[in-house]
Amino acid sequence: MDLDGKLAALHLELLRLGRVVVAFSGGADSAFLAAVAHRTLGPDAVHAVTAVSPSLAGDEEVDCRALANEWGLRWTPVVTQEMERAAYRLNDTDRCFHCKAELMDVIAPIAAAEGATVLLGVNVDDLGEHRPGQKAAQEAGAVFPLVTAGFTKADVRAASEQLGLRTWDKPAMACLASRIPYGTEVSVGLLSQLDRAEAALRRLGLRELRVRHYGETARLEVPIADMASVLAQREVVVQAVRAQGYRYVTLDLEGFRSGNLNG
């Protein structure tokens, strides 16, 4: 099916659902889903809800608010308490299950009050990855209309560009806990440290990056094409990351790999 066919299928699926609450992280997938739902069903039938917690980068919450204002979305930020769950803090390979379970505990009542269905911006490519959070969301009643319509990650970006959405080329931004190796306990302080370190590097002009936490060592991942830029401003980069509490700053020569701590 071509892109126009997938867009048509998405419209039909949204019309079938009628009233929806979109889990809105501000990333390319959830932004595209929220925008298309808004255009298809109108603001009264679409509610974009952003989960706010220490695992959400501060810049992302700001951008969610900005996108909602720009696109006229009915938008609500809600506080989630995954940090109160011992199984989440333990940070084993099922961490995302406990995070999505908390998300659904908060969003599902909002959807129920509106007679709506919870939607997540999961696409076809996500299905082949280690994503226990998808299982938690589905068990709690969420649906994945991008999957139903056959959208891949590339399709989402192409369709977003076609629709004039500025998120079409927004770098992927997984939750901050994904920077912490499994088995290292998640804490508010650690999430804040990672958020500050990545924000400092973005201020230096790096768009796509990860700071991976290994005790006193920060391992930086950037696209291979950006490595020359990092090395050219090596002293500033090191200073920016050390200012957030790291002693050692390393550059991963394999480059940026989203989700490479999975499994």
N, C-alpha and C positions, 0 to 999 in steps of 0.2 A: 504494500500500500504506500502511495506517495504521501508527501507532507500534507497536501490539501485534503487527502482522504483521511489522514489521521486527525486533522483538525476537525473535520466533519464528524468523525466518530466521537471525538471528545465532546463536541457540542451536544450530540445526541445523548451521550451518557450523562452529562450535566443536566440536560432537560429531564431525563428520566429520574434523576435524583431529586430535583426540584428545589429543595432548600439545603444549604451546605454550610459547614463550618470548616474553614481551611486552616490547618496547622501551618502557620506562616513564619518561616525562619528568615525570610528575606533572600535566600539563595535562589539561584536560577530556576530550579524546579518548582519550589513552592510559590515563587513570585509569578511564574508563568501560569501556574494552575489558578492562583487567586485572580490574576488579571483576566484570564479567559472566562472564569466563572462569573466574575463581575460583569463582563460584557455580555455574557449569555443570559444570565438570570436577573441581573440588576442588584443594586445595593441592599434592598430589603431582604433578599433571599440568600445573600452571601455575607458571611461574617469571617473576617480574617483574624485569627487569634495567635499571638506570639507568646511563647513560653519564656519567661524571664527568670534566670537563675545564674549562679556563678559560672556555669558551664557555657553560657552565651557571651561571646565577646561584646564588650560595651559598644564598639563601633557598629555591630550588627543590630543591636536594639535601636540605635539612632537611625540607621538606614531603613529599618522596618517602618518606623514612624514617618520618615520622609517619603518612602514609597506609598504608604497609605494616603498621605496628604496629596501627593502628586496624582495618584490614580483615582482618588475619591472613594477608597475602600472604607467600608465599615470595619473598624479595626479596634481590637482590645488587647493590651498587654496583660498577661496573667502571671502570677508568681507560682513557680513549681518548686517542690521541696524534695527533689531527688537526693539531696545531700543528707536528708534525715533518714534515708534508707541505708542500713548497714550493708546490705548486699551490693548496693551501688558503690559505696565508698570502698568496699573490698576490691573492686576493680578486677574481676575475673573476665573471662571471655564472654560472659553474658551481661556485662555491665549495661549495654544498650537496651536489653530487655527491661531492666528495672527503671531506666530513664523513660522509656516510652510508656511503661505501665503508669508511671507518675503523670506523664503528660496526658494520658487518656483519662486518668482519675480526675484531672482538672478540667479538661475540655469536654468530655462526654456529657457532664451535667448541663453545660452551656448549650450543647447541641440538642439535648433532650428537651430543654425549656423552649427551644425554637422549633421543635419538630424537624430537626435537621440531621444530616449524616456528616460524620467527621471524615474529611479528606486529607490524605497525606500525599506529598509530591514525589512519591516513589516512581521511578521509571523502569523500563525493561532491563536496562543494564544493571540496576541495583539488585536484581533478583539473583544474580549469580555470585554475589559477594556474601561475606559473613555478616549478616544483618539480623541479629536476634530481636532488635527493636521492631522490625516488621511483624514478627510473630506476635509480639505483645500487642501491637496496635490492631492487628486483625482479630485477635482473640477478644479485644474490647469493642469490636464493631466498626473499626475504620475501614475505608475502602480506598483503592488506588486507581483513580480514573485514568491516569497517564498510562498505566500498564494495560488497562482494558482497551485503550485506543492505540496501543502499540508504540508509544513514544520511547525512543532511546535518548541518551544524554545529548547526542548530536542533534537529534530532532528538536528537542526542547530549545536548544540554543538557536537553531535555524528558524524555528517558528517564532521565537521571541524577537529575533532581529526583524523578521518579516512584519511583525505586529508593532514594531517601534518601541519595544521595551528595553530600557537601558540596562537591564539585568542580563541581557543576552550573552555578554562576555564576562560577567562577574565571576571572579575566581571562586572555586569551591571552598566552602568554609564550614568544615565539620565542627562539632562541639569541641570545646577546649580540652575535655577529658580524653579525647582521642590522641592527644600529644603525650599521654602518660602511658608507659609500658604496662601491660597487664601484670598484676601482682604488686604494683606500687600503689599504695592507698591514695585515693583522691581526697583532697582537702580544699577548702575555700582559699586558703593562702596560696596553695600551689596553682590553682586555676587562675587566681589574680596575677601571680608572677608571670605565667605564660601569656596572659592577655596583655600585660604591660610590655613584655618583651616583643611580642608580635606587632603591637601598635607602634612601638618605637621604630621597628624596621620598616613598617609601611610608611612612616613619615620620611624615611630615607628614599622612598620611591619604589620599594619592592611591593609588587601587587600580589603575587602568588608565592606563598611561603608557609613553612611550618617550623616552629621551634619545638623540638622533641626534648623531653625532660629526662635526664639521667643523673639524678643527684646534683652534684655541683657542676655538671657539664650540660650545656645546651648544644644540641646538634641541629644545625640549621639545614633545612631542605629548601632549595629554590630550583626553578627550572634551569637546565644546563645552560640555556641561552643567557641567563642572568648571572651566572657565576663570575664572569669577567667584571661586571658591575660591583658585585660584592667584594671581590678582591681589590678593585681599584679604590674602594673606600673602606678597606679592611680595618683600619684603626677606629674609624667612626662606628662601624658595625660592632666591633668588639666592645667598645665603650658603651654603646647603647644597651647591649645585652648584659654586660657585667653590672651595669647600673641597676638591673632588676634582681641582683643577688646571685648570679652565676659566677663561678670562678674560672671555668674553662669554656671557650666558645670554639666549636668545630664546624666545618662545612662538609656535608655529606657529598662525596664526589659522584654518587649515583644519581643525584638530583632529586627533584620533587616527585614523591610517589604518594598519592592520596590513599589513606587507609593502610599504609604499609606495616602498621603495628597489629593488624588483625591476625587472628589465628595463633 
